[in-house]
Amino acid sequence: MVLSGLAAGTAVFAAALWINGTFDSRNEWRQRLDQDVPLFSISKSAAVSEGSITAQTRIFNDVLRRPNWGEAEAAELCAILRRGYPKALSERRSLSREEMGAAMVHSAASVALLARLEVGGPMTDEARRMIVHSFAEELSAEFAERRCNAAMALIVSKSIEDPFVRAEVERLTEDSDAETAEIIAMQLAHYDDQRTRALALGARVGGE
């Protein structure tokens, strides 16, 4: 299965993040964002449409890096997430320039939404709710790569601390795509292990 390459990769969490929460300094979140998601730059390519390059540039270089996110920013990228793309990436060889471009723009929106959650970029509560809801909707997407990436985003962003979201993600451990089911089961187990270790460390530090 070809995954769209979410910026966060696998769900590996440092104990300090569990104990201290997400980044809350005025500049630290932006420094982390610039480190994790570089500015987008690509020359014109025969493989993808020019419109998709323009869209990705806007997502990564403008929307993602705005100081404060409200409903407008979240709605713009969540709409791209819902729109999806017409063919699975496993059919890459048969994709037209427009179809490949649509898949790349979808991936860019997914990466940007997750990155903003993961680094603790300032946003309204409603914007955060919209993002988590959109990723939860993606768990029922037609293509396995979309379902898997959405589940990974919810795990990495710790959104599965919400029992409803956790239950929705756990459904994918029995996904019709065997690789997706295996990946999500493994990542949930890893998340729970890291969470337990971090909380135990916090308890020991607090008891000293």
C-alpha positions in Angstrom: 0.0 0.0 0.0 1.3 3.5 -0.9 0.7 5.9 2.0 0.7 9.7 1.4 3.6 10.4 3.7 2.2 12.2 6.7 4.8 14.5 8.2 4.7 12.9 11.6 5.6 9.4 10.5 5.0 6.7 13.1 3.4 7.5 16.5 6.5 8.0 18.6 6.0 10.3 21.6 8.6 11.7 24.0 7.7 11.4 27.6 8.2 15.2 28.0 5.3 15.8 25.7 3.0 13.6 27.7 4.0 15.3 31.0 4.2 18.9 29.9 1.7 18.9 27.1 2.1 20.4 23.6 4.3 23.4 22.7 2.9 26.5 24.2 5.6 29.2 23.7 4.8 31.9 21.3 7.7 30.9 19.0 8.4 27.3 19.8 5.5 25.9 17.8 6.6 27.8 14.7 10.2 26.7 15.1 9.1 23.1 15.3 6.7 23.6 12.3 9.5 25.1 10.2 11.7 22.1 11.1 9.1 19.4 10.4 7.5 20.9 7.3 9.9 23.0 5.1 8.6 25.6 2.7 7.2 24.0 -0.4 9.1 24.5 -3.6 8.9 22.5 -6.8 9.6 23.2 -10.4 6.9 22.6 -13.0 6.6 18.9 -13.8 5.0 16.9 -16.5 3.8 14.5 -13.9 1.4 16.8 -12.1 -0.8 19.8 -13.1 0.3 23.3 -12.5 -2.9 24.0 -10.5 -1.9 21.3 -8.0 1.5 22.9 -7.6 -0.1 26.3 -6.9 -2.5 24.7 -4.4 0.3 22.9 -2.5 2.3 26.1 -2.4 -0.6 27.9 -0.8 -1.2 25.2 1.7 2.4 24.8 2.9 3.7 28.4 2.5 0.6 30.4 3.4 -2.3 28.7 5.2 -0.2 26.3 7.4 2.1 29.1 8.7 -0.6 31.7 9.6 -0.1 32.8 13.2 -3.6 32.0 14.4 -6.1 29.6 12.9 -9.8 30.1 12.9 -12.7 28.3 11.3 -11.7 29.7 7.8 -8.3 28.0 7.7 -9.6 24.7 9.1 -12.6 24.7 6.7 -10.4 25.3 3.7 -8.2 22.3 4.3 -10.9 20.1 5.7 -12.8 20.6 2.4 -9.8 19.3 0.5 -9.7 16.3 2.8 -13.3 15.5 2.2 -13.0 16.0 -1.6 -10.5 13.2 -1.8 -9.2 12.0 -5.1 -10.5 9.7 -7.8 -8.1 6.8 -7.8 -6.0 4.9 -5.2 -2.3 5.7 -5.2 -1.6 2.0 -5.7 -2.8 2.8 -9.3 -0.1 5.4 -9.6 1.0 4.3 -13.1 -2.5 4.8 -14.5 -3.1 8.2 -13.0 -3.4 11.3 -15.2 -1.7 14.6 -14.4 -4.9 15.9 -12.9 -5.5 12.7 -10.8 -2.0 12.7 -9.5 -2.3 16.4 -8.7 -5.5 15.9 -6.8 -3.9 13.1 -4.7 -0.9 15.4 -3.9 -3.1 18.3 -2.9 -5.1 16.0 -0.6 -1.9 14.7 0.9 -0.7 18.3 1.5 -3.9 19.2 3.3 -3.6 16.1 5.5 0.0 16.9 6.3 -0.8 20.5 7.1 -3.7 19.7 9.3 -1.8 17.1 11.3 1.3 19.3 11.6 -0.7 22.2 13.0 -2.2 19.8 15.6 1.0 18.2 16.5 3.1 21.3 17.1 0.3 23.0 19.0 -0.1 25.9 16.6 -2.6 28.5 17.9 -6.2 27.8 16.7 -9.7 28.2 18.0 -11.5 25.3 19.8 -13.9 25.1 16.8 -11.0 24.9 14.3 -9.5 22.0 16.3 -12.9 20.3 16.5 -13.4 20.6 12.7 -10.0 19.0 12.0 -10.5 16.1 14.3 -14.0 15.5 12.9 -12.6 15.6 9.3 -9.9 13.0 10.1 -12.6 10.9 11.8 -14.7 11.0 8.7 -11.7 9.9 6.6 -11.7 6.6 8.6 -14.5 5.5 6.3 -12.9 6.7 3.0 -13.0 4.4 0.0 -9.2 3.9 -0.3 -7.2 2.1 2.3 -4.4 4.7 2.2 -6.8 7.4 3.2 -8.2 5.4 6.1 -4.8 4.5 7.3 -3.4 8.0 7.1 -6.4 9.4 8.9 -6.1 6.9 11.7 -2.3 7.7 12.0 -3.1 11.4 12.2 -5.6 10.9 15.1 -3.0 8.7 16.9 -0.1 11.0 16.4 -2.1 14.1 17.4 -3.3 12.3 20.6 -6.9 12.9 19.5 -7.6 9.3 20.5 -7.6 10.4 24.1 -11.3 11.1 23.2 -13.0 7.7 23.8 -15.3 8.2 20.8 -12.3 8.9 18.5 -10.4 6.0 20.0 -13.3 3.6 19.3 -13.5 4.8 15.7 -9.8 4.3 15.1 -9.9 0.8 16.8 -12.4 -0.3 14.1 -9.6 -0.2 11.6 -7.8 -3.0 13.4 -10.3 -5.1 11.6 -10.1 -3.2 8.3 -10.8 -5.0 5.0 -7.3 -4.1 4.0 -5.0 -6.4 5.9 -2.0 -4.1 5.9 -4.0 -1.2 7.2 -5.4 -3.4 10.0 -1.9 -4.5 11.0 -0.4 -1.0 10.9 -3.2 0.5 13.1 -3.1 -2.3 15.6 0.7 -1.9 15.9 0.5 1.8 16.3 -2.3 1.7 18.9 -0.2 -0.7 20.9 2.9 1.5 20.6 0.9 4.6 21.6 -0.5 2.8 24.7 3.0 1.6 25.7 4.5 5.0 25.3 1.7 6.7 27.2 2.0 4.2 30.1 5.8 4.7 30.3 5.5 8.5 30.2 2.8 8.7 32.8 4.8 6.3 35.0 7.9 8.5 34.6 5.8 11.5 35.5 4.5 9.8 38.6 8.0 8.9 39.7 9.3 12.4 39.1 6.4 13.9 41.0 6.9 11.6 43.9 10.5 12.5 44.5 
